[in-house]
């Protein structure tokens, strides 16, 4: 098992790779946030199969970091027009 983790703000992104019986690999990622009793762990499993461990690992990292970036991106404040 790989022990590769990426810390991004309050999130810890941990890719997971599983060896399949046919020699291919499948990817998943754990995204953890919070501490103690407030800890939340989201696990996403992906459907593509990969020909190499490295490709599956890279996919899991990319997807996990993309998920975190979408949630931590600065969004413009909404403006309302007074009529």
mmCIF file of the N, C-alpha and C atoms, coordinates in Angstrom:
data_MODEL
# 
_entry.id   MODEL 
# 
loop_
_atom_site.group_PDB 
_atom_site.id 
_atom_site.type_symbol 
_atom_site.label_atom_id 
_atom_site.label_alt_id 
_atom_site.label_comp_id 
_atom_site.label_asym_id 
_atom_site.label_entity_id 
_atom_site.label_seq_id 
_atom_site.pdbx_PDB_ins_code 
_atom_site.Cartn_x 
_atom_site.Cartn_y 
_atom_site.Cartn_z 
_atom_site.occupancy 
_atom_site.B_iso_or_equiv 
_atom_site.pdbx_formal_charge 
_atom_site.auth_seq_id 
_atom_site.auth_comp_id 
_atom_site.auth_asym_id 
_atom_site.auth_atom_id 
_atom_site.pdbx_PDB_model_num 
ATOM 1   N N  . UNK A 1 1  ? 0.849   -1.188  0.000   1.00 0.00 ? 1  UNK A N  1 
ATOM 2   C CA . UNK A 1 1  ? 0.000   0.000   0.000   1.00 0.00 ? 1  UNK A CA 1 
ATOM 3   C C  . UNK A 1 1  ? 0.885   1.238   0.000   1.00 0.00 ? 1  UNK A C  1 
ATOM 4   N N  . UNK A 1 2  ? 0.501   2.195   -0.822  1.00 0.00 ? 2  UNK A N  1 
ATOM 5   C CA . UNK A 1 2  ? 1.268   3.432   -0.900  1.00 0.00 ? 2  UNK A CA 1 
ATOM 6   C C  . UNK A 1 2  ? 0.919   4.325   0.272   1.00 0.00 ? 2  UNK A C  1 
ATOM 7   N N  . UNK A 1 3  ? 1.913   5.039   0.748   1.00 0.00 ? 3  UNK A N  1 
ATOM 8   C CA . UNK A 1 3  ? 1.683   5.984   1.835   1.00 0.00 ? 3  UNK A CA 1 
ATOM 9   C C  . UNK A 1 3  ? 1.925   7.394   1.308   1.00 0.00 ? 3  UNK A C  1 
ATOM 10  N N  . UNK A 1 4  ? 1.233   7.732   0.233   1.00 0.00 ? 4  UNK A N  1 
ATOM 11  C CA . UNK A 1 4  ? 1.368   9.047   -0.383  1.00 0.00 ? 4  UNK A CA 1 
ATOM 12  C C  . UNK A 1 4  ? 0.149   9.858   0.023   1.00 0.00 ? 4  UNK A C  1 
ATOM 13  N N  . UNK A 1 5  ? 0.383   10.977  0.689   1.00 0.00 ? 5  UNK A N  1 
ATOM 14  C CA . UNK A 1 5  ? -0.714  11.833  1.119   1.00 0.00 ? 5  UNK A CA 1 
ATOM 15  C C  . UNK A 1 5  ? -0.395  13.267  0.742   1.00 0.00 ? 5  UNK A C  1 
ATOM 16  N N  . UNK A 1 6  ? -1.439  14.005  0.417   1.00 0.00 ? 6  UNK A N  1 
ATOM 17  C CA . UNK A 1 6  ? -1.295  15.414  0.074   1.00 0.00 ? 6  UNK A CA 1 
ATOM 18  C C  . UNK A 1 6  ? -2.164  16.214  1.026   1.00 0.00 ? 6  UNK A C  1 
ATOM 19  N N  . UNK A 1 7  ? -1.552  17.143  1.741   1.00 0.00 ? 7  UNK A N  1 
ATOM 20  C CA . UNK A 1 7  ? -2.293  18.003  2.651   1.00 0.00 ? 7  UNK A CA 1 
ATOM 21  C C  . UNK A 1 7  ? -2.594  19.313  1.933   1.00 0.00 ? 7  UNK A C  1 
ATOM 22  N N  . UNK A 1 8  ? -3.888  19.635  1.828   1.00 0.00 ? 8  UNK A N  1 
ATOM 23  C CA . UNK A 1 8  ? -4.315  20.864  1.166   1.00 0.00 ? 8  UNK A CA 1 
ATOM 24  C C  . UNK A 1 8  ? -5.304  21.555  2.090   1.00 0.00 ? 8  UNK A C  1 
ATOM 25  N N  . UNK A 1 9  ? -4.851  22.621  2.749   1.00 0.00 ? 9  UNK A N  1 
ATOM 26  C CA . UNK A 1 9  ? -5.715  23.309  3.701   1.00 0.00 ? 9  UNK A CA 1 
ATOM 27  C C  . UNK A 1 9  ? -6.172  22.357  4.789   1.00 0.00 ? 9  UNK A C  1 
ATOM 28  N N  . UNK A 1 10 ? -7.474  22.257  4.978   1.00 0.00 ? 10 UNK A N  1 
ATOM 29  C CA . UNK A 1 10 ? -8.013  21.379  6.021   1.00 0.00 ? 10 UNK A CA 1 
ATOM 30  C C  . UNK A 1 10 ? -8.200  19.940  5.545   1.00 0.00 ? 10 UNK A C  1 
ATOM 31  N N  . UNK A 1 11 ? -7.823  19.646  4.306   1.00 0.00 ? 11 UNK A N  1 
ATOM 32  C CA . UNK A 1 11 ? -8.046  18.323  3.718   1.00 0.00 ? 11 UNK A CA 1 
ATOM 33  C C  . UNK A 1 11 ? -6.763  17.501  3.647   1.00 0.00 ? 11 UNK A C  1 
ATOM 34  N N  . UNK A 1 12 ? -6.913  16.188  3.826   1.00 0.00 ? 12 UNK A N  1 
ATOM 35  C CA . UNK A 1 12 ? -5.824  15.238  3.625   1.00 0.00 ? 12 UNK A CA 1 
ATOM 36  C C  . UNK A 1 12 ? -6.270  14.284  2.526   1.00 0.00 ? 12 UNK A C  1 
ATOM 37  N N  . UNK A 1 13 ? -5.572  14.308  1.394   1.00 0.00 ? 13 UNK A N  1 
ATOM 38  C CA . UNK A 1 13 ? -5.916  13.500  0.225   1.00 0.00 ? 13 UNK A CA 1 
ATOM 39  C C  . UNK A 1 13 ? -4.981  12.295  0.180   1.00 0.00 ? 13 UNK A C  1 
ATOM 40  N N  . UNK A 1 14 ? -5.579  11.090  0.219   1.00 0.00 ? 14 UNK A N  1 
ATOM 41  C CA . UNK A 1 14 ? -4.796  9.849   0.221   1.00 0.00 ? 14 UNK A CA 1 
ATOM 42  C C  . UNK A 1 14 ? -5.267  8.948   -0.917  1.00 0.00 ? 14 UNK A C  1 
ATOM 43  N N  . UNK A 1 15 ? -4.430  8.760   -1.952  1.00 0.00 ? 15 UNK A N  1 
ATOM 44  C CA . UNK A 1 15 ? -4.814  7.882   -3.054  1.00 0.00 ? 15 UNK A CA 1 
ATOM 45  C C  . UNK A 1 15 ? -4.702  6.413   -2.644  1.00 0.00 ? 15 UNK A C  1 
ATOM 46  N N  . UNK A 1 16 ? -5.563  5.592   -3.226  1.00 0.00 ? 16 UNK A N  1 
ATOM 47  C CA . UNK A 1 16 ? -5.574  4.158   -2.952  1.00 0.00 ? 16 UNK A CA 1 
ATOM 48  C C  . UNK A 1 16 ? -5.592  3.417   -4.285  1.00 0.00 ? 16 UNK A C  1 
ATOM 49  N N  . UNK A 1 17 ? -4.765  2.380   -4.404  1.00 0.00 ? 17 UNK A N  1 
ATOM 50  C CA . UNK A 1 17 ? -4.716  1.593   -5.632  1.00 0.00 ? 17 UNK A CA 1 
ATOM 51  C C  . UNK A 1 17 ? -4.901  0.127   -5.273  1.00 0.00 ? 17 UNK A C  1 
ATOM 52  N N  . UNK A 1 18 ? -5.747  -0.555  -6.050  1.00 0.00 ? 18 UNK A N  1 
ATOM 53  C CA . UNK A 1 18 ? -6.000  -1.977  -5.817  1.00 0.00 ? 18 UNK A CA 1 
ATOM 54  C C  . UNK A 1 18 ? -5.605  -2.761  -7.058  1.00 0.00 ? 18 UNK A C  1 
ATOM 55  N N  . UNK A 1 19 ? -4.894  -3.863  -6.836  1.00 0.00 ? 19 UNK A N  1 
ATOM 56  C CA . UNK A 1 19 ? -4.489  -4.776  -7.894  1.00 0.00 ? 19 UNK A CA 1 
ATOM 57  C C  . UNK A 1 19 ? -5.662  -5.691  -8.223  1.00 0.00 ? 19 UNK A C  1 
ATOM 58  N N  . UNK A 1 20 ? -6.081  -5.756  -9.482  1.00 0.00 ? 20 UNK A N  1 
ATOM 59  C CA . UNK A 1 20 ? -7.177  -6.634  -9.888  1.00 0.00 ? 20 UNK A CA 1 
ATOM 60  C C  . UNK A 1 20 ? -6.632  -7.996  -10.312 1.00 0.00 ? 20 UNK A C  1 
ATOM 61  N N  . UNK A 1 21 ? -7.497  -8.994  -10.344 1.00 0.00 ? 21 UNK A N  1 
ATOM 62  C CA . UNK A 1 21 ? -7.082  -10.356 -10.709 1.00 0.00 ? 21 UNK A CA 1 
ATOM 63  C C  . UNK A 1 21 ? -6.535  -10.457 -12.126 1.00 0.00 ? 21 UNK A C  1 
ATOM 64  N N  . UNK A 1 22 ? -6.983  -9.586  -13.021 1.00 0.00 ? 22 UNK A N  1 
ATOM 65  C CA . UNK A 1 22 ? -6.539  -9.644  -14.416 1.00 0.00 ? 22 UNK A CA 1 
ATOM 66  C C  . UNK A 1 22 ? -5.245  -8.863  -14.670 1.00 0.00 ? 22 UNK A C  1 
ATOM 67  N N  . UNK A 1 23 ? -4.610  -8.365  -13.607 1.00 0.00 ? 23 UNK A N  1 
ATOM 68  C CA . UNK A 1 23 ? -3.347  -7.643  -13.751 1.00 0.00 ? 23 UNK A CA 1 
ATOM 69  C C  . UNK A 1 23 ? -3.505  -6.140  -13.899 1.00 0.00 ? 23 UNK A C  1 
ATOM 70  N N  . UNK A 1 24 ? -4.732  -5.676  -14.054 1.00 0.00 ? 24 UNK A N  1 
ATOM 71  C CA . UNK A 1 24 ? -4.958  -4.235  -14.134 1.00 0.00 ? 24 UNK A CA 1 
ATOM 72  C C  . UNK A 1 24 ? -5.128  -3.669  -12.728 1.00 0.00 ? 24 UNK A C  1 
ATOM 73  N N  . UNK A 1 25 ? -5.304  -2.366  -12.659 1.00 0.00 ? 25 UNK A N  1 
ATOM 74  C CA . UNK A 1 25 ? -5.401  -1.675  -11.374 1.00 0.00 ? 25 UNK A CA 1 
ATOM 75  C C  . UNK A 1 25 ? -6.639  -0.794  -11.367 1.00 0.00 ? 25 UNK A C  1 
ATOM 76  N N  . UNK A 1 26 ? -7.176  -0.582  -10.179 1.00 0.00 ? 26 UNK A N  1 
ATOM 77  C CA . UNK A 1 26 ? -8.291  0.337   -9.998  1.00 0.00 ? 26 UNK A CA 1 
ATOM 78  C C  . UNK A 1 26 ? -7.887  1.384   -8.961  1.00 0.00 ? 26 UNK A C  1 
ATOM 79  N N  . UNK A 1 27 ? -8.495  2.550   -9.053  1.00 0.00 ? 27 UNK A N  1 
ATOM 80  C CA . UNK A 1 27 ? -8.099  3.673   -8.200  1.00 0.00 ? 27 UNK A CA 1 
ATOM 81  C C  . UNK A 1 27 ? -9.248  4.130   -7.316  1.00 0.00 ? 27 UNK A C  1 
ATOM 82  N N  . UNK A 1 28 ? -8.878  4.666   -6.166  1.00 0.00 ? 28 UNK A N  1 
ATOM 83  C CA . UNK A 1 28 ? -9.818  5.297   -5.243  1.00 0.00 ? 28 UNK A CA 1 
ATOM 84  C C  . UNK A 1 28 ? -9.046  6.390   -4.519  1.00 0.00 ? 28 UNK A C  1 
ATOM 85  N N  . UNK A 1 29 ? -9.770  7.253   -3.835  1.00 0.00 ? 29 UNK A N  1 
ATOM 86  C CA . UNK A 1 29 ? -9.098  8.297   -3.060  1.00 0.00 ? 29 UNK A CA 1 
ATOM 87  C C  . UNK A 1 29 ? -9.902  8.563   -1.794  1.00 0.00 ? 29 UNK A C  1 
ATOM 88  N N  . UNK A 1 30 ? -9.182  8.782   -0.712  1.00 0.00 ? 30 UNK A N  1 
ATOM 89  C CA . UNK A 1 30 ? -9.782  9.166   0.561   1.00 0.00 ? 30 UNK A CA 1 
ATOM 90  C C  . UNK A 1 30 ? -9.485  10.645  0.772   1.00 0.00 ? 30 UNK A C  1 
ATOM 91  N N  . UNK A 1 31 ? -10.524 11.400  1.133   1.00 0.00 ? 31 UNK A N  1 
ATOM 92  C CA . UNK A 1 31 ? -10.354 12.822  1.425   1.00 0.00 ? 31 UNK A CA 1 
ATOM 93  C C  . UNK A 1 31 ? -10.878 13.050  2.833   1.00 0.00 ? 31 UNK A C  1 
ATOM 94  N N  . UNK A 1 32 ? -9.962  13.353  3.731   1.00 0.00 ? 32 UNK A N  1 
ATOM 95  C CA . UNK A 1 32 ? -10.303 13.494  5.150   1.00 0.00 ? 32 UNK A CA 1 
ATOM 96  C C  . UNK A 1 32 ? -10.243 14.959  5.554   1.00 0.00 ? 32 UNK A C  1 
ATOM 97  N N  . UNK A 1 33 ? -11.196 15.334  6.408   1.00 0.00 ? 33 UNK A N  1 
ATOM 98  C CA . UNK A 1 33 ? -11.168 16.682  6.978   1.00 0.00 ? 33 UNK A CA 1 
ATOM 99  C C  . UNK A 1 33 ? -11.648 16.614  8.416   1.00 0.00 ? 33 UNK A C  1 
ATOM 100 N N  . UNK A 1 34 ? -11.280 17.604  9.192   1.00 0.00 ? 34 UNK A N  1 
ATOM 101 C CA . UNK A 1 34 ? -11.691 17.665  10.590  1.00 0.00 ? 34 UNK A CA 1 
ATOM 102 C C  . UNK A 1 34 ? -10.767 16.873  11.500  1.00 0.00 ? 34 UNK A C  1 
ATOM 103 N N  . UNK A 1 35 ? -11.089 16.919  12.792  1.00 0.00 ? 35 UNK A N  1 
ATOM 104 C CA . UNK A 1 35 ? -10.289 16.219  13.802  1.00 0.00 ? 35 UNK A CA 1 
ATOM 105 C C  . UNK A 1 35 ? -11.213 15.613  14.844  1.00 0.00 ? 35 UNK A C  1 
ATOM 106 N N  . UNK A 1 36 ? -10.732 14.574  15.469  1.00 0.00 ? 36 UNK A N  1 
ATOM 107 C CA . UNK A 1 36 ? -11.476 13.960  16.570  1.00 0.00 ? 36 UNK A CA 1 
ATOM 108 C C  . UNK A 1 36 ? -12.868 13.525  16.163  1.00 0.00 ? 36 UNK A C  1 
ATOM 109 N N  . UNK A 1 37 ? -13.843 13.847  17.010  1.00 0.00 ? 37 UNK A N  1 
ATOM 110 C CA . UNK A 1 37 ? -15.216 13.422  16.733  1.00 0.00 ? 37 UNK A CA 1 
ATOM 111 C C  . UNK A 1 37 ? -15.824 14.172  15.552  1.00 0.00 ? 37 UNK A C  1 
ATOM 112 N N  . UNK A 1 38 ? -15.174 15.252  15.109  1.00 0.00 ? 38 UNK A N  1 
ATOM 113 C CA . UNK A 1 38 ? -15.661 16.011  13.963  1.00 0.00 ? 38 UNK A CA 1 
ATOM 114 C C  . UNK A 1 38 ? -15.013 15.596  12.653  1.00 0.00 ? 38 UNK A C  1 
ATOM 115 N N  . UNK A 1 39 ? -14.268 14.481  12.659  1.00 0.00 ? 39 UNK A N  1 
ATOM 116 C CA . UNK A 1 39 ? -13.567 14.041  11.461  1.00 0.00 ? 39 UNK A CA 1 
ATOM 117 C C  . UNK A 1 39 ? -14.551 13.449  10.459  1.00 0.00 ? 39 UNK A C  1 
ATOM 118 N N  . UNK A 1 40 ? -14.321 13.768  9.200   1.00 0.00 ? 40 UNK A N  1 
ATOM 119 C CA . UNK A 1 40 ? -15.148 13.244  8.112   1.00 0.00 ? 40 UNK A CA 1 
ATOM 120 C C  . UNK A 1 40 ? -14.210 12.675  7.057   1.00 0.00 ? 40 UNK A C  1 
ATOM 121 N N  . UNK A 1 41 ? -14.490 11.473  6.586   1.00 0.00 ? 41 UNK A N  1 
ATOM 122 C CA . UNK A 1 41 ? -13.658 10.831  5.569   1.00 0.00 ? 41 UNK A CA 1 
ATOM 123 C C  . UNK A 1 41 ? -14.540 10.458  4.387   1.00 0.00 ? 41 UNK A C  1 
ATOM 124 N N  . UNK A 1 42 ? -14.264 11.048  3.246   1.00 0.00 ? 42 UNK A N  1 
ATOM 125 C CA . UNK A 1 42 ? -15.006 10.758  2.012   1.00 0.00 ? 42 UNK A CA 1 
ATOM 126 C C  . UNK A 1 42 ? -14.117 9.857   1.167   1.00 0.00 ? 42 UNK A C  1 
ATOM 127 N N  . UNK A 1 43 ? -14.661 8.739   0.698   1.00 0.00 ? 43 UNK A N  1 
ATOM 128 C CA . UNK A 1 43 ? -13.912 7.831   -0.166  1.00 0.00 ? 43 UNK A CA 1 
ATOM 129 C C  . UNK A 1 43 ? -14.624 7.759   -1.509  1.00 0.00 ? 43 UNK A C  1 
ATOM 130 N N  . UNK A 1 44 ? -13.868 8.011   -2.572  1.00 0.00 ? 44 UNK A N  1 
ATOM 131 C CA . UNK A 1 44 ? -14.415 7.912   -3.924  1.00 0.00 ? 44 UNK A CA 1 
ATOM 132 C C  . UNK A 1 44 ? -13.704 6.784   -4.649  1.00 0.00 ? 44 UNK A C  1 
ATOM 133 N N  . UNK A 1 45 ? -14.486 5.881   -5.231  1.00 0.00 ? 45 UNK A N  1 
ATOM 134 C CA . UNK A 1 45 ? -13.944 4.781   -6.029  1.00 0.00 ? 45 UNK A CA 1 
ATOM 135 C C  . UNK A 1 45 ? -14.244 5.084   -7.488  1.00 0.00 ? 45 UNK A C  1 
ATOM 136 N N  . UNK A 1 46 ? -13.268 4.844   -8.342  1.00 0.00 ? 46 UNK A N  1 
ATOM 137 C CA . UNK A 1 46 ? -13.398 5.211   -9.744  1.00 0.00 ? 46 UNK A CA 1 
ATOM 138 C C  . UNK A 1 46 ? -13.564 3.973   -10.621 1.00 0.00 ? 46 UNK A C  1 
ATOM 139 N N  . UNK A 1 47 ? -14.309 4.111   -11.716 1.00 0.00 ? 47 UNK A N  1 
ATOM 140 C CA . UNK A 1 47 ? -14.598 2.970   -12.582 1.00 0.00 ? 47 UNK A CA 1 
ATOM 141 C C  . UNK A 1 47 ? -13.514 2.643   -13.602 1.00 0.00 ? 47 UNK A C  1 
ATOM 142 N N  . UNK A 1 48 ? -12.702 3.586   -14.060 1.00 0.00 ? 48 UNK A N  1 
ATOM 143 C CA . UNK A 1 48 ? -11.687 3.189   -15.047 1.00 0.00 ? 48 UNK A CA 1 
ATOM 144 C C  . UNK A 1 48 ? -10.701 2.175   -14.454 1.00 0.00 ? 48 UNK A C  1 
ATOM 145 N N  . UNK A 1 49 ? -10.221 1.278   -15.311 1.00 0.00 ? 49 UNK A N  1 
ATOM 146 C CA . UNK A 1 49 ? -9.145  0.361   -14.928 1.00 0.00 ? 49 UNK A CA 1 
ATOM 147 C C  . UNK A 1 49 ? -7.890  0.815   -15.652 1.00 0.00 ? 49 UNK A C  1 
ATOM 148 N N  . UNK A 1 50 ? -6.736  0.578   -15.035 1.00 0.00 ? 50 UNK A N  1 
ATOM 149 C CA . UNK A 1 50 ? -5.470  1.099   -15.541 1.00 0.00 ? 50 UNK A CA 1 
ATOM 150 C C  . UNK A 1 50 ? -4.478  -0.031  -15.777 1.00 0.00 ? 50 UNK A C  1 
ATOM 151 N N  . UNK A 1 51 ? -3.607  0.174   -16.743 1.00 0.00 ? 51 UNK A N  1 
ATOM 152 C CA . UNK A 1 51 ? -2.600  -0.823  -17.073 1.00 0.00 ? 51 UNK A CA 1 
ATOM 153 C C  . UNK A 1 51 ? -1.404  -0.812  -16.150 1.00 0.00 ? 51 UNK A C  1 
ATOM 154 N N  . UNK A 1 52 ? -1.265  0.245   -15.360 1.00 0.00 ? 52 UNK A N  1 
ATOM 155 C CA . UNK A 1 52 ? -0.122  0.310   -14.441 1.00 0.00 ? 52 UNK A CA 1 
ATOM 156 C C  . UNK A 1 52 ? -0.545  0.901   -13.098 1.00 0.00 ? 52 UNK A C  1 
ATOM 157 N N  . UNK A 1 53 ? 0.218   0.529   -12.094 1.00 0.00 ? 53 UNK A N  1 
ATOM 158 C CA . UNK A 1 53 ? 0.001   1.054   -10.744 1.00 0.00 ? 53 UNK A CA 1 
ATOM 159 C C  . UNK A 1 53 ? 0.177   2.567   -10.752 1.00 0.00 ? 53 UNK A C  1 
ATOM 160 N N  . UNK A 1 54 ? 1.204   3.034   -11.451 1.00 0.00 ? 54 UNK A N  1 
ATOM 161 C CA . UNK A 1 54 ? 1.503   4.470   -11.491 1.00 0.00 ? 54 UNK A CA 1 
ATOM 162 C C  . UNK A 1 54 ? 0.359   5.265   -12.117 1.00 0.00 ? 54 UNK A C  1 
ATOM 163 N N  . UNK A 1 55 ? -0.250  4.729   -13.172 1.00 0.00 ? 55 UNK A N  1 
ATOM 164 C CA . UNK A 1 55 ? -1.357  5.435   -13.829 1.00 0.00 ? 55 UNK A CA 1 
ATOM 165 C C  . UNK A 1 55 ? -2.570  5.528   -12.904 1.00 0.00 ? 55 UNK A C  1 
ATOM 166 N N  . UNK A 1 56 ? -2.867  4.453   -12.189 1.00 0.00 ? 56 UNK A N  1 
ATOM 167 C CA . UNK A 1 56 ? -3.993  4.459   -11.250 1.00 0.00 ? 56 UNK A CA 1 
ATOM 168 C C  . UNK A 1 56 ? -3.731  5.433   -10.109 1.00 0.00 ? 56 UNK A C  1 
ATOM 169 N N  . UNK A 1 57 ? -2.509  5.442   -9.617  1.00 0.00 ? 57 UNK A N  1 
ATOM 170 C CA . UNK A 1 57 ? -2.131  6.344   -8.528  1.00 0.00 ? 57 UNK A CA 1 
ATOM 171 C C  . UNK A 1 57 ? -2.257  7.801   -8.962  1.00 0.00 ? 57 UNK A C  1 
ATOM 172 N N  . UNK A 1 58 ? -1.756  8.101   -10.139 1.00 0.00 ? 58 UNK A N  1 
ATOM 173 C CA . UNK A 1 58 ? -1.814  9.471   -10.669 1.00 0.00 ? 58 UNK A CA 1 
ATOM 174 C C  . UNK A 1 58 ? -3.277  9.917   -10.838 1.00 0.00 ? 58 UNK A C  1 
ATOM 175 N N  . UNK A 1 59 ? -4.121  9.029   -11.341 1.00 0.00 ? 59 UNK A N  1 
ATOM 176 C CA . UNK A 1 59 ? -5.536  9.352   -11.530 1.00 0.00 ? 59 UNK A CA 1 
ATOM 177 C C  . UNK A 1 59 ? -6.206  9.661   -10.193 1.00 0.00 ? 59 UNK A C  1 
ATOM 178 N N  . UNK A 1 60 ? -5.948  8.832   -9.186  1.00 0.00 ? 60 UNK A N  1 
ATOM 179 C CA . UNK A 1 60 ? -6.550  9.037   -7.862  1.00 0.00 ? 60 UNK A CA 1 
ATOM 180 C C  . UNK A 1 60 ? -6.110  10.370  -7.260  1.00 0.00 ? 60 UNK A C  1 
ATOM 181 N N  . UNK A 1 61 ? -4.824  10.681  -7.357  1.00 0.00 ? 61 UNK A N  1 
ATOM 182 C CA . UNK A 1 61 ? -4.309  11.954  -6.831  1.00 0.00 ? 61 UNK A CA 1 
ATOM 183 C C  . UNK A 1 61 ? -4.955  13.124  -7.569  1.00 0.00 ? 61 UNK A C  1 
ATOM 184 N N  . UNK A 1 62 ? -4.968  13.058  -8.893  1.00 0.00 ? 62 UNK A N  1 
ATOM 185 C CA . UNK A 1 62 ? -5.538  14.151  -9.687  1.00 0.00 ? 62 UNK A CA 1 
ATOM 186 C C  . UNK A 1 62 ? -7.009  14.386  -9.352  1.00 0.00 ? 62 UNK A C  1 
ATOM 187 N N  . UNK A 1 63 ? -7.783  13.312  -9.251  1.00 0.00 ? 63 UNK A N  1 
ATOM 188 C CA . UNK A 1 63 ? -9.211  13.446  -8.948  1.00 0.00 ? 63 UNK A CA 1 
ATOM 189 C C  . UNK A 1 63 ? -9.432  13.991  -7.536  1.00 0.00 ? 63 UNK A C  1 
ATOM 190 N N  . UNK A 1 64 ? -8.648  13.510  -6.579  1.00 0.00 ? 64 UNK A N  1 
ATOM 191 C CA . UNK A 1 64 ? -8.777  13.992  -5.204  1.00 0.00 ? 64 UNK A CA 1 
ATOM 192 C C  . UNK A 1 64 ? -8.431  15.462  -5.077  1.00 0.00 ? 64 UNK A C  1 
ATOM 193 N N  . UNK A 1 65 ? -7.332  15.867  -5.693  1.00 0.00 ? 65 UNK A N  1 
ATOM 194 C CA . UNK A 1 65 ? -6.930  17.274  -5.632  1.00 0.00 ? 65 UNK A CA 1 
ATOM 195 C C  . UNK A 1 65 ? -7.928  18.164  -6.374  1.00 0.00 ? 65 UNK A C  1 
ATOM 196 N N  . UNK A 1 66 ? -8.477  17.668  -7.471  1.00 0.00 ? 66 UNK A N  1 
ATOM 197 C CA . UNK A 1 66 ? -9.492  18.428  -8.205  1.00 0.00 ? 66 UNK A CA 1 
ATOM 198 C C  . UNK A 1 66 ? -10.725 18.654  -7.326  1.00 0.00 ? 66 UNK A C  1 
ATOM 199 N N  . UNK A 1 67 ? -11.164 17.618  -6.620  1.00 0.00 ? 67 UNK A N  1 
ATOM 200 C CA . UNK A 1 67 ? -12.322 17.731  -5.729  1.00 0.00 ? 67 UNK A CA 1 
ATOM 201 C C  . UNK A 1 67 ? -12.063 18.790  -4.657  1.00 0.00 ? 67 UNK A C  1 
ATOM 202 N N  . UNK A 1 68 ? -10.866 18.762  -4.061  1.00 0.00 ? 68 UNK A N  1 
ATOM 203 C CA . UNK A 1 68 ? -10.527 19.731  -3.009  1.00 0.00 ? 68 UNK A CA 1 
ATOM 204 C C  . UNK A 1 68 ? -10.488 21.142  -3.582  1.00 0.00 ? 68 UNK A C  1 
ATOM 205 N N  . UNK A 1 69 ? -9.856  21.315  -4.724  1.00 0.00 ? 69 UNK A N  1 
ATOM 206 C CA . UNK A 1 69 ? -9.746  22.655  -5.323  1.00 0.00 ? 69 UNK A CA 1 
ATOM 207 C C  . UNK A 1 69 ? -11.117 23.245  -5.639  1.00 0.00 ? 69 UNK A C  1 
ATOM 208 N N  . UNK A 1 70 ? -12.037 22.398  -6.101  1.00 0.00 ? 70 UNK A N  1 
ATOM 209 C CA . UNK A 1 70 ? -13.387 22.891  -6.386  1.00 0.00 ? 70 UNK A CA 1 
ATOM 210 C C  . UNK A 1 70 ? -14.063 23.433  -5.135  1.00 0.00 ? 70 UNK A C  1 
ATOM 211 N N  . UNK A 1 71 ? -13.779 22.844  -3.997  1.00 0.00 ? 71 UNK A N  1 
ATOM 212 C CA . UNK A 1 71 ? -14.433 23.253  -2.761  1.00 0.00 ? 71 UNK A CA 1 
ATOM 213 C C  . UNK A 1 71 ? -13.698 24.364  -2.029  1.00 0.00 ? 71 UNK A C  1 
ATOM 214 N N  . UNK A 1 72 ? -12.454 24.606  -2.387  1.00 0.00 ? 72 UNK A N  1 
ATOM 215 C CA . UNK A 1 72 ? -11.691 25.641  -1.693  1.00 0.00 ? 72 UNK A CA 1 
ATOM 216 C C  . UNK A 1 72 ? -11.440 26.863  -2.573  1.00 0.00 ? 72 UNK A C  1 
ATOM 217 N N  . UNK A 1 73 ? -11.912 26.821  -3.815  1.00 0.00 ? 73 UNK A N  1 
ATOM 218 C CA . UNK A 1 73 ? -11.709 27.954  -4.718  1.00 0.00 ? 73 UNK A CA 1 
ATOM 219 C C  . UNK A 1 73 ? -12.479 29.159  -4.198  1.00 0.00 ? 73 UNK A C  1 
ATOM 220 N N  . UNK A 1 74 ? -11.874 30.311  -4.354  1.00 0.00 ? 74 UNK A N  1 
ATOM 221 C CA . UNK A 1 74 ? -12.532 31.549  -3.947  1.00 0.00 ? 74 UNK A CA 1 
ATOM 222 C C  . UNK A 1 74 ? -13.588 31.869  -4.986  1.00 0.00 ? 74 UNK A C  1 
ATOM 223 N N  . UNK A 1 75 ? -14.797 31.988  -4.531  1.00 0.00 ? 75 UNK A N  1 
ATOM 224 C CA . UNK A 1 75 ? -15.902 32.306  -5.431  1.00 0.00 ? 75 UNK A CA 1 
ATOM 225 C C  . UNK A 1 75 ? -16.262 33.781  -5.269  1.00 0.00 ? 75 UNK A C  1 
ATOM 226 N N  . UNK A 1 76 ? -16.571 34.443  -6.372  1.00 0.00 ? 76 UNK A N  1 
ATOM 227 C CA . UNK A 1 76 ? -16.951 35.855  -6.264  1.00 0.00 ? 76 UNK A CA 1 
ATOM 228 C C  . UNK A 1 76 ? -18.241 35.989  -5.464  1.00 0.00 ? 76 UNK A C  1 
ATOM 229 N N  . UNK A 1 77 ? -18.296 37.040  -4.683  1.00 0.00 ? 77 UNK A N  1 
ATOM 230 C CA . UNK A 1 77 ? -19.504 37.298  -3.894  1.00 0.00 ? 77 UNK A CA 1 
ATOM 231 C C  . UNK A 1 77 ? -20.645 37.635  -4.838  1.00 0.00 ? 77 UNK A C  1 
ATOM 232 N N  . UNK A 1 78 ? -21.803 37.124  -4.523  1.00 0.00 ? 78 UNK A N  1 
ATOM 233 C CA . UNK A 1 78 ? -22.952 37.423  -5.385  1.00 0.00 ? 78 UNK A CA 1 
ATOM 234 C C  . UNK A 1 78 ? -23.390 38.864  -5.143  1.00 0.00 ? 78 UNK A C  1 
ATOM 235 N N  . UNK A 1 79 ? -23.769 39.497  -6.202  1.00 0.00 ? 79 UNK A N  1 
ATOM 236 C CA . UNK A 1 79 ? -24.234 40.881  -6.092  1.00 0.00 ? 79 UNK A CA 1 
ATOM 237 C C  . UNK A 1 79 ? -25.711 40.917  -6.429  1.00 0.00 ? 79 UNK A C  1 
ATOM 238 N N  . UNK A 1 80 ? -26.417 41.706  -5.716  1.00 0.00 ? 80 UNK A N  1 
ATOM 239 C CA . UNK A 1 80 ? -27.844 41.869  -5.993  1.00 0.00 ? 80 UNK A CA 1 
ATOM 240 C C  . UNK A 1 80 ? -28.102 43.318  -6.348  1.00 0.00 ? 80 UNK A C  1 
ATOM 241 N N  . UNK A 1 81 ? -28.996 43.505  -7.239  1.00 0.00 ? 81 UNK A N  1 
ATOM 242 C CA . UNK A 1 81 ? -29.365 44.861  -7.652  1.00 0.00 ? 81 UNK A CA 1 
ATOM 243 C C  . UNK A 1 81 ? -30.629 45.264  -6.919  1.00 0.00 ? 81 UNK A C  1 
ATOM 244 N N  . UNK A 1 82 ? -30.573 46.403  -6.298  1.00 0.00 ? 82 UNK A N  1 
ATOM 245 C CA . UNK A 1 82 ? -31.770 46.925  -5.631  1.00 0.00 ? 82 UNK A CA 1 
ATOM 246 C C  . UNK A 1 82 ? -32.605 47.658  -6.667  1.00 0.00 ? 82 UNK A C  1 
ATOM 247 N N  . UNK A 1 83 ? -33.855 47.329  -6.730  1.00 0.00 ? 83 UNK A N  1 
ATOM 248 C CA . UNK A 1 83 ? -34.725 47.966  -7.730  1.00 0.00 ? 83 UNK A CA 1 
ATOM 249 C C  . UNK A 1 83 ? -35.390 49.194  -7.169  1.00 0.00 ? 83 UNK A C  1 
# 
